[in-house]
Amino acid sequence: MNKIAIVTDSTADLPNELISQYGITVVPLKVIFNGNDTFFDGVDMQTEEFYQRLKEKGQTATTSQPSPAEFADCYGRLLPQYSIISIHISSAMSGTVQSARVAMDMFPGSDIEVVDSKSCSMGLGLLVLEAARAAMLGKSKADILDIIHKTIPKIRLFFSVDSLKYLKEGGRIGKAQALLGAILSIKPILYLNEGLVEPYEKVRGKTRAIERLAQIMVEKAGGKRIKCCVLHGDAPEGAELVLKLLTPIVNCDKPIVSKVGPVVGAHVGPGVVGAVFITE
């Protein structure tokens, strides 16, 4: 039986130490500044430089999925020594899954499975970690896929943005469109539903929004043991506050703190703070 390789894309926003620890293969998406300067997410464009360009230099950023050829190059390096499970950002948000499936078809008869996570950022990241842990324990491909498909409906991702501008410009605003035009002190709390951004509620002030994120996680976890992550886009103080509020009251053994990377950051903007969890 072949060993299992877990592949994902850079929108998972996984910390580098976890990528190394679990032997996860990451295919980068691209960030394009001002329509012409193209960088590979996490390869030649790091998070700090990305937000500096957005905030201090006022540059605009768009994103692009990996090409089928880039996925094929990745799969070709792993085959035939590995069976591949390739888990990616919601197909409702990106064509990445489609590119991966086109690449899969370039290897007829090969053992590749492409999975739509219906999530992004560390919603995708926590799912990938579940798969990678199972692979490291020697679980079969069928067992790992069963874990993945049972975990997807359990992913909960809530976040608050400083501005809806980036979601609107990137075409990912979804039903949160209704919140446009709210006064600046009103901070929307959003969530992912079937891979799409939807409004959850509105609160007044950034600190209150961050406090509410922690409360929502407690409410939704319902006292169950969870695996969780706090994430932020150039807003470490917001992530620290969420973590401080959560640690005494949530049954999460080792919370992960993750930076929202350039591709996801291009669509949510600087200042985003989020909370992600799955129930065990």
N, C-alpha and C positions, 0 to 999 in steps of 0.2 A: 504494500500500500504506500502510495506517495505521501510525502509530507505535505502539509497544507500551507500555502502562502496566502497571507492576508494582504490585499491591496486596497488602498483608498486614494482619495485625492486631497489636495492641500486645503480644501474648505473644511476639513475635519478639525482644523486648528489644534491638533494634538501637540503638546509640548515635546520638544526634541528628545528629552530623556525617556519618555514613554515609547516613542517611535523606536528608539534604540533598544530599550529593554525588551520589547515584545517582537522585534524583528519585522516591523510593519513596513511595507513598501508604499511610498507616497508618490503619486503622479501629480505634478504641479499644474494648476491653472495659470492663466496669464493676466497680468495687470497692464493696462495701456494708459499712459499719462498723456493728456493733451492730444490724443488721437494718433500719436506716432512713436512714443518711446515705450517699447514693450519689455516687460520683465517677467521672469518666472517666479511665481509666488513661493516665498520661502527659500529660493535658490539664490537669485541675484537681486531680490527685493525683500528686505526684512521689515518686520512690523514697525520698528521705530522710525526708519527712514520713510516708510509709507505715510504714516500720520503726520510727520514733519512736512512732507510735500503737500498734503491736504490742508493743514492748518496754517503753516507759516508761509508757504509759497503760493497758496491759493490755486494749486493745480487741480484739474479735473481728472477723474480716473474712471475707466470702464474696464470690463473684464471679458475674458474669452476662455471657453472650455478647451481641454486638451483635444488634439486631433486624434482620429482613429489611428493614424500612423504612430503617434506618441504612445498610445496604449499598446499597440502591436509590438513596439520596441520593448516595452516593459514586460509584456506577456512572453515574448520570445526569449527573453533572458531567464525567465523562471521555468519555462517548459524545457524538456519534459520531466525535470527532476521534481517538480511540485504540481499538485493540484491547486488551482487558483480560485479563491473567493474574492471578488472585487466589489467593494461596497462604496456607494457614492452618494453625493448630494442629491436631494430631491429632484426628480425629473420635472416637477412643476416649477422649479426655479432655474434649472440649467439643462443644457443638452449633454452634460457629461456622461450620464448613463447611456444615452444613445451612441455617443462616440465609443464607449467601452464595448457596447454590444456589436457595433460594426467591426471593431477590432477582433472580438471573440470569433466572429464569423470568418475571419481570415485564417483561423486555425481549426478547420473542420475535424471533428473527432477528438479534439483535445479537451482536457478536463478543466473547463473554465465556467464559473457561475458568476453572473453579474447581478447585483442586488441594488434596488432603489431603496435608500434608507428612509425616504419621505421626511428627511430632516437635513440639517446643516450645522456647521460649526461643531461645538462639542456635543450636540445631540447626535450627530453622525459619529463624533469622536468616541463617545461612551459606547455606542453600538460596536464600533470597530474594536475597542478594547475588550468587550465581551467575547467577540469572535477570536481575537488574538490570544486571550487567556485560555480559551477552550482548545485552540490549536496547540498551544504550548503544553497543555495537559495530555495531548495525544488523542483527542476526540476525533471521531470519524468526520468526513465531510458532511454526511447526512445529519449527524448530531449537531455540528456547528451551524448548519443552515437552519435546523429546527430552533436552536437557541436564538439565532438572528431574527427569524420570523415571529417568534414569540416575544422578543424584546421590542421590536419596532412600535407596536401599539402602546407600549409602556413609556416611551420617551416623552418627557415634558420639558419644553423650552419656553421660558418667559424672558422678556427683555424690555428695557426702556431705552429710548433714544433721545439724544439732545434735540434732534430735528428730524422731521419726516422728509426733508429735502432729498436726502440720498436715496431713500427707498423709492421716492417718486421718480427721480431722474433715472434710476436703474431699472424702472419698470417692475419692481418687486413689491409695490405697496399694497396690492390686493384690496381687501375690504377696509384696510386702514385709511384708504382714500377719504373716507367720511370724516376723518379727524383733521384733515388739512384746514388751515385757517384758524385753528384754535389759538387763543392768546399764548404768548411765549411762556408764561409761567405754568401752563398746563402741560404735563409730561405724560404722553401715552405709554401705557404698558401693553405690549403686544405679545402674541404667542404664535407658535406654529401649529397649524391644524391641517393634517393630511398634506404636509409639505408646503403649505401656503401661509403667508403672514396674515393674521387677523387681529383686530383690536380686542383687548380684554377689558381694560377700563382706563379711565383718565384720573390722574391725581394732580394736586397742585404742588409744584416745587420738586427739584431733583432729589433732595434728601428724602422726602416723603415717598418718591417713586422707588428709591432704593430700599427703604424700609418695607414698602409694600411687596417688593419682589421676595424678600425673605419671608414675609407672612404668607404669601401665596404658596411658596414651597412647603411650608409647614402644613398649610391647609390641604394641599393636594397629596402630600405624602401620607397624611392620615395616621401618623404614628408608626408606619411600616419602616423597616430597614431599607435604606436607599443607597445607591451610588450616585454621587453628585459632583457638580462642577460649578464654579463661579467664573464667569468670563467677562472680559472688558476690552474696550478699544481705546487705548491711551487714557484710561481712567482708573488707575490702580487704587486710588483712595475709595472709589465706589465699590470695587470688588472687595477691598478690605473690610468695609462696613457691612456688606452682605455677609461675608464670612464670619465676622464678629457676632452678628445677630443670630446666625444660624447655628454656630458651633455648639452652644449649650443646649439647644432644644431640638435638634434634628439628629436622627439616628443614621449618621453617615460617617463611616469609619475614617476614611482618608479623603477629604474633599480635595479636588483638583482645582487649581487656579490656572486659567488659560487666557492667553491674549488672543483677541479676535484678529485674525490675520488680514493681509491686504485684500484678498478677493472678497471675503465677507464684509470687511471694513469698507470697501468701496460702495456697498449697498446700504450700510447702516450708519456710517459716518463716525467721526471721533466722539468719544463720550458715552458710547453705548455700554451698558452694564446688563448682564444677564445671569440667569440661574437655570441650570439644566439638571434633571435627575431621571433615574429609572428606578422603579421599585424592584426589589429582589424577589 
